[in-house]
Amino acid sequence: MYKIMIADDEGIVIDSLKFIIEKEFGDACEIAYAKTGRSVIELAETFRPDIAIMDIMMPGINGIEAMKEIRKTNQRTVFIVVSAYDKFDYAKESIALGVLEYITKPMEKTRIISVIKKAMEEIDKNRAQRSNDLMIKEKLEIVVPIIESGLIYSILFHEKFMEDVESYKTILGLTQSYGYMISLISGETQEGTHMTNAVGSSVKMQRYYKEINEELKMTFNCIVGPIMSNRIAVFVPCDNDSLSYEERIALIDKARDAIRVLRVKTDVDYRIAIGSVRPLKDLKTSYNEAINALSLTKEIVIHVDDLPIKLEYESSYPKELEHDLFDAVKDGNTSSVVTNSGKFCDWMIQNKDISEMDIKLKVLEFVLWAEKIAYESGGMTYVFDSRTNYLPEVFNCSDNETLKAWFVDKMTVATRNVVEKKVEKSTKIIDTAKSYILSNFSKDISLDDVSREVNISPYYFSKLFKDEVGEGFVEYLTNIRIEKAKELISQSDFSMKEICQKVGYTDPNYFSRAFKKKVGVTPTEYKERNA
């Protein structure tokens, strides 16, 4: 259905246009008309025409001015201008208003029909585009919360969060390099630092999650995570690496207002804790600060910067360099560790306020910290007396270059162990599995049997085996059996039935099919060829 509005002060023109449109397009069009500029503007507000056939010269407000007014409230109306005056100025102004066609009177029937069809095509195109836009918007409303939840999960639980940061920033339209985390916790009532009835309040939070999400986004311009027990983690991006005192106070006031609104909407009590501004890679630290703050004060809203619990550094301390160094250790990035540990050692040596003893103590502290990361990463066996020589080695370093070399070497070894010990352990597991398979391939062994032998769950062992060996367990076992069968066929006098049993098959027919699939011929044909 197309709504067509005719605006002309001549009744005969209106009647002629109505007759042509109704005869050509029938019930596909609904027609309304007006004879003055004012009445056509009023009609457009209620009728909301798809197509407006406008005469320029009408009593009172002329057609051009009427179109300007209509365009203010309806951007989608397609205008067709008709006039007895073939004036360039009118045509120019019509084009500026987005008029589809400018027709001079007297109008030809074929010309009118052609222009209206063209207008209908334009309307159909716009409707299809709007429909597609709405569909995309609807899909985004489903997908965006999932992506936002993924970002929050990555911040809190994913060790390789920085690998995904750029993807999340692009998808969610984030341009900021800093941010802070908020922890919203709910309960029936507050008793000291504890919120009661966590289970019951979490059920209510699930019921009102949409309202909670909307209120938090409106208050903080943030990304809201999923409900985890009776908590919601919130990420607030920001441009600067810190908040001023005034910004912090304003933020606390907004948080208090949000709690008041949420209490009314959900009939649940809340507390909010706000972590410090951090680079994106350190957002988990900001969240941990917020969680810690909740346990140390009874305040309904608390900012970590108001509490004496935040780790502070003296102004000259290269904290970013320290963070980069240990991020590289965790990632197993030895080249970055060599560079950053060297830089840190140079900073200590060049700082005249730092004594030789303090440098040596810091070197020991960092090496032990890096080795702790290596132990916790898995694959290493902790030996209590493995570092007996560290203290005398450090204190016997006669010059700074020797100390630096010792420091860089130990940091590099610890970093290498983060990756290599995992690989070594995986290799050892696979070697044990291969040895077991080779000793027991003639039996009815399964993936569960081998995974039990190496003390790993079947699911993880299956993936590990394929990653390390390049083929799955079943394929590897089959290859072992077929190779052994080929050897027995060529070098022994055993019957096919005996060979079948010796390589772990109970069904000769199945053995024959498996053999042919791998070798290309049946066991009998293989024996004849190798006789």
N, C-alpha and C positions, 0 to 999 in steps of 0.2 A: 504494500500500500504506500502510495506517495501522496503527501499533502501538498496541494498546489494553491497558492494565494495569488489572485489577480488584483492589481491595483491600477485603476484607470477611472477618470472622471466621465468617460463616455459610456453610457449604457450599452450602446450597440457593439462597442469593442468587447465589453465584458461578455455579452451574450454570444458573440461570434467565437471568442476563445473557449467559452464553456462548451459550445456545440462541437467544435473541432476536437477538444480534449476528450469529451465523453464518447464521441463516435470512434475515435482512434484507440483510446486506452480503456474505455469501459469502466468496470468496477475497480480497476487498479489504482484509480485516483479519487481523492476526496477534495472537492473544490470549495474555496471560500473567496469572497471578494470585498473590496472597500473602494470608496470613490474619492476620499480626501487623504492628504498626507497624515493627519492626526489619527483618523480612524484606521488607517492601514497599520500604523505603529501599535495601536491598542489591539487590533486583531492579531498581529504577529505574536504578541505576548501570550495570548490564550490559545491560538491555533497552532503555533509552533510549526510553520511551514517548512517542507523540505525544499520546495521550489517557489520562488516569488517572481512573478512576471510584473515588472514595474514600469509605469509610465513616468517619465521625468517631470513633465509639466502637469501638476495637479494643484487644485485650489489649496491655499494655505501653505503648509509645509510641502516643498517640492520633493520629487522622487529621490534625488541624491541625498538630501538631508534625512529623509525617512529611512533610506537604506543604512545611513550611518547610525541612526538610533537602533534599528533592528539588529545591526551587527554587534552592538554592545551586549545584547542579551542572547543572541543566537549566532554562534560562529559557523554553524554548519549549513545555514540556508544558502542555496544556490540561486543567485540573482540572474534574471534575464531582463534586460532593459529594452523597452520599446518607446519610440518617440517619433513625432512628425518632424522633429528638428534634427538634421544631420550636422550637429555642431561638434567640432573637434574637442572643445573644452569639456563638454558633457561626457563624451566618449573617454577622454583621458581620466576624468574623475571616476568614472564607472570602473575602469580597469584597476585603479588604485583600491577600490572597494572589493576587488576580487570577482567582478561580474563575469559570468560565463560568456555571454554574447550580447551584442548591441545591435538591435533590429530597428530599421526605420519603417514608418508607416507610409503607405498601406502595406500590410503584411501578407505574404503569400502563405497559403495553407501548408505547402510542402516544407517551407522554411521553418514554420512554427513547429511542425511535427518533428523535424530533424533536430532542432535545437532542444526540444523537450526530451527526446530520446537521449541526446548527449548529456543532458542534466541528470536523467535517471541513471545513466551509466556511471556518472560521477558520484551520485548518491550511493549506488550499490558498492562501488569501490570503497568509499568512506565507511560504509556500514561493515563491510568485510574486514577492513583494517581495524575498526573499533572492536569488532568481535574478537579478532586475533589478539589485540592489545589486552583485552579483558581476560582472555584465556591465559596469556602469558603472566599477567598480574596475579591471576588466581593460582597458577602453578608456583610463582615466586613466593606467595604467601604460605605455601606448603613447604617449599624447599628452603627458604631463608632461615626459618627457625631451626631446621635440621643442621644447616651449615653453622649457624651461631652456636648451637650446642656442641658441634664438633670442635669449634675454636676453643670453647671453654674447657672441654675434655682434654684437648691438646695442651692447653696452658697448665692444667693441674696434673696430668698423668703421663704425657708423652715426652720422653727424654729428648727426642729429636724434633722438638717443637719448631725450632728455627727453620727447619727444612720446609715446613708448611706455611710459614708466616706470610710470604709473598703471595701465595695462592689465596689465602684467606683475605688478605688486604685487597687484592684485586676484585674478588667476588663480592665482598661486602662494602667496597668503596672506601676503605680506610686509607688515609694519607698520613696519619700521625705515627711518630716513632716512639712515643712514650704512652704510659697509661698507668692506671692503678686499679686494684681489685677491691670489691666490696663483698662482704659476706652478710647475707640476710638470713637470720635464724628465727624460727617461729616456735611458739609454745602456747599452752593454755594460760599459764601465768609465769611470772619470773620469781624464782627463789634464789637470792644471792646472785651468782653469775650463771645459774642453771635455769633453762627453760623447761617447764614440766610438760608431760604428755606429748612427747615428740612424735609418736606414732599417730595420735589423733589429729594433731595440728598438720602433719604432713598430708593426711588424707584431705583435709580442708584446703590445703594449698593446691593439691592436684585439681580439686573441683574449681578453684578460682584462679588457676594459673594464668589464664588469658588476661584477667583484670590486673593481676599482680605484675605481669610482664608489661602491660601497657602503662601502668603507673610508674614503674621503675624507668622505662624508656623516656617517658615524658619528663620525669624529674631529673635524670642524670645524663640523657642522651648517650645511652650505653648499649652494650650487648649483653643479653640476659641468658644465663645458662639454664639447664634443666633442674628440676627438683631432685636433690640428693638427700634422702632422709628428710629432715626438717630444715634443710639449708638450700639456699640458691646462691651460686657464685655469679658475680656481675663484673664485667670488664668495662671500664670507662677510658676511652682513648683521650689523650691530650697532646698538645703541641710542645709544651715546655717540660723540662726535666724536674720541675718542682712546683708546688703551689705556694703562693704568698699567704701571709697570715690572714688577710681579708678573704681570699679565695677559700681557705680552709674553713673559716667560720661560716661563710655563706653555704658551703657544702654541707656542713653539719646541720645548719638550719633547714636546708632542703630535705635532708634525710629525716629529720624530726617530722616535718610536714608530711612526707611520704608515709611514715609509720602511722600517723593519725588517720590518713585516708584509708590505708590498707586495713587498719583495725575495724573501721566502720564497714568496709566492703566485704570482709571475709570473716569477721567475728573471731579473729585470731590475734594473739599478742606477738609483737616482733621486737627484735633488737638488730641494730646495724653496726658493723665494724668496717672501717675504711683503712686500707693499707697505704703505704707511701707510693709516690710516683716512681716508676722504674722504667728502664728500657724494656722493650717487648720481650726480650729473651729472659728477663728476670721477673716476669709477672707472677710466677709461682711464689717467689719470695714475698711479694706484696700480699698475696692471698694468705700465706702462712702468718704474716704479721697481723693481718686482720683477725684470723682465728685465735691467735695467741692473745690479742687484745681483749677479746670477748671473755677469756678465762681469768683476766687479771683485774677487771673492774665491773661494777654493777651498773654502769651507765647504760642508758637505752641506746644512745648513739655515741660511738667513740672513734676518734681518729688516732692512728698509731703514733703520729707526731706529738700528740698530747701526753704520751706515756714515756717513762724513762726506760724503755725496753728495746729500742731500736739501736742496732749496731752503728756507731758513728766512727769516722776516721778523722785523724788530724788532716788539716787542709792540704798538706803537701804529699800525703800518701797516695800512691798510684793505684787506687782501688780498681779502676777499669782494667788496668794491666793485669792485676791479680785475677780478676774475674775471667779475663780472656785466657790467661794461662791455665786455669783449672777447667775451663770449658774445653780447652784443647786436650787436656789430660783425659777427661771423660769421653771425648770423641775418638781418642786414640790417634790424634793428629800430631805425629812426632815432629814434623818440620816446624809447625807453629809453636810447639813446646820449646824446641831448641831456640827459636827466635825470642819468644817472650820471657823464658827463664834467663836468657842472656841479658835482655833489656832490664829485667827486674834487678839482677845482680849488679849491673852497671849503675843503676839508680842508687842502690845502697852504697856502693863503693865511692861514688862521686859526691854523696851527701856527707859533708864534713861533720854534721851533727850526729851521725850514726857511728857508734864505736865498733871496733873490730869484733868484740864479743857479741854485740847485738846482731851483727851481720851473720856470724856463725850460728847463732841461735835461730835466726830466721831461716837460714838455709836448712838446718835440721828440721824445723817446723814444717816447711814446705815439702821436703822430701818425704817425711813420714805421712803427711796429709795425702800426697800423690800415691804413695804405696797403699794407703788405706783404701783409696778409690779403686786401685788395681785389685786388691783382695776382694772388695765388695762386688766387683764386676764379674767374679766367678772364674773358675778354671785354675785357681791357685790354692795351694795348701799352705796355711799359715804355720810358720816355724818360729817359735818364740825367740830363739837366740840367733835368728838370721841377720840381725843388725848389731851384733856385739861390737863390731869394729867401727861403727859409724862415728861415735863420739871421739875416740882418739884420732881417727882419720881427719875429721873436721878441724879439731883443735891443733893438729900437727901441720896443717897447711901453713906454710911459711910466707906465702904472698897471696895477693888477691886473685891473680890469674889461676893459680893452682886450685884455690877454693872455688872459683867460678867454674873451672873445668869439672871438678868433682860434682858440683851442684847440677850443672847441665846434664852430665852423664847419668846421674841417679834419676833425675826427672824424666829423661828420655827412656831409660830402662823401664821405669814404672808405667809410662805411657804406652810403650811397646807391649808390655804385658797385658794391658787392658784388652788389646785385640788378639795378640798372639797366643795367650794362654787359653782363651776361648777356643781358638782354632786348634790348638794342641789337644785340648780336652775332647773336642768334637772328633778329631782325627783318631784319637785313642779309642773312643767309643766305636767308631766305624771299623777300625782294625779288629777290635774284639768281636764285633758282629760278623765280619767277614770270616774270621777264624772259626767262629761257631758254625756258620753256614757251611764252610768247607769240611768240617768234621762231621756234620750231621745231615748233609744234603740227601743221603740215602734213606733218611727217615721221613716220616710225615710231619715236617716242621712247618710252622706258620709264623706270620709277622709277630703275633703275640708271644710265641716262644722265644724269638730272638730279642724282642724288646724287654722281656722279663730277664733275659740273660745279662743285658747291659743296664738294667734297672732304670729304664725310661718308659714313659707312657707310649703305647702303640702309635697314637696320633702324632706326637712330636717326633718319635723315632722315624716314622715313615717319611716325614718331611725332611728331617736331617739326613737320612740315608740317601734320598733322591738328590738333595742339594750337594752332598759330598761325592757321591758315586756317579751321578749323572743319569741314573736309571732307577726305577722303582724296585722294591724288594722282590716282588714276584718275577719280574723280568730278569733280575740278577740271578736269582735261584734257578730259574729255567735255563739260563745260559750255562751255569755251572753244571747242571745235570746233563744237558745236551752235549757239552764238550767231553764230559766223562763217558757218556754213551758212545760217542765217536771213537774215543780211545779204546774202549772195551771191544767195540765191533771190529776195529782194525787189528788189535793186538791180542785177542783172546779167542777161545773156542766156545765161549758161553752162548747159550741159545738166546734168542730175542726175548723170551719170557724172563730168563734169568737176568739179562742186562736191564730189562725194564724194572725189575725189582731192586737191583743193585743201585740204580740211580734215583730211587725214590718214587717210582710210579707203581700203582697197584693195578691199573687198567691198561693192558697192552694197546688197545685201540686209541686211547687218549695219548699214550706215549708216542705212538706212530704219527698221530696228527701234529703233536707238538714238535716232533723231530722234523717232519716235512716242512712245517711252517718256518723253522729256523734254518734248516740246511737246504731245502729245496727239493729233496728226494726222501723217500721212505727209508727206514732203517735197513730193510732188505736190499733196496736198490743201492744204498750206500755201501753195503757189504760186498755186493757184486762188483761195484766199480773199484773197490779197494782190495779185491781178492788177490 
